[in-house]
Amino acid sequence: MIDEDPSDEDLDRFAGEIGYCPDCGEEVWDEAYQCPHCESVIEGRIGHAPVDRAASLLSAKTVIVLVGLIVIILVLMQIR
């Protein structure tokens, strides 16, 4: 079996160069092409502050509710 973990030398060399995946919020190397956790392509989109998952979820719920309300209003307008 091949050991795919970084060596101690690699950890020392890249220490402090981390960022956070904009999609899942997990820690990633700040020059990563793809998140090893959620497998999203993150090149050029890496944040340097942790992602607040609760705020992201809240905004997604808000969008869903607003779209639902718009659909209901459009359906009601068609009935008249």
FENVENUR-V256032 format. One record per residue. OMEGA is omega in degrees with one decimal (* if undefined). D_FIRST is the distance of its C-alpha to the first C-alpha in Angstrom with 1 decimal. Layout:
BEGIN
OMEGA_D_FIRST / OMEGA_D_FIRST
END
This chain:
BEGIN
-178.2_0.0 / 176.8_3.8 / -178.0_6.5 / 178.8_9.2 / 177.7_11.9 / 178.1_14.9 / 176.8_15.8 / 178.1_19.1 / 177.4_20.8 / 179.9_20.0 / 178.0_21.2 / -177.0_24.4 / -176.2_25.0 / -179.0_24.8 / 177.2_26.3 / -179.7_29.2 / -179.2_28.4 / 174.8_27.6 / -177.8_29.3 / 179.1_29.3 / -179.9_28.5 / -177.9_31.9 / -177.6_30.8 / 177.3_28.8 / -179.5_29.8 / 177.6_26.3 / 177.5_25.7 / 173.1_24.2 / -171.2_24.2 / 175.1_27.8 / -178.6_26.9 / 176.0_24.3 / -174.8_24.9 / 177.9_23.3 / 179.2_22.9 / -177.8_19.4 / -177.5_21.1 / 177.2_23.6 / 174.7_22.5 / 174.2_26.1 / -172.5_27.0 / -177.2_28.5 / 178.1_29.2 / -178.8_32.6 / -174.5_33.1 / 178.1_31.3 / 179.7_33.6 / 173.7_33.9 / 179.7_35.3 / 178.8_33.6 / 176.7_34.5 / -175.3_36.9 / -179.5_35.5 / 179.3_38.7 / 178.3_40.9 / 179.0_38.8 / 179.6_39.1 / -179.4_42.8 / 177.0_43.5 / 177.7_41.8 / 179.5_43.9 / 178.8_47.0 / 179.5_46.4 / 179.5_46.0 / 179.6_49.1 / 178.1_51.1 / 177.5_50.1 / 178.9_51.1 / 178.8_54.4 / 178.3_55.2 / 179.1_54.5 / 180.0_56.8 / 178.6_59.5 / 177.7_59.3 / 179.2_59.5 / 178.8_62.5 / 178.4_64.2 / -177.8_63.9 / -177.0_65.5 / *_68.7
END
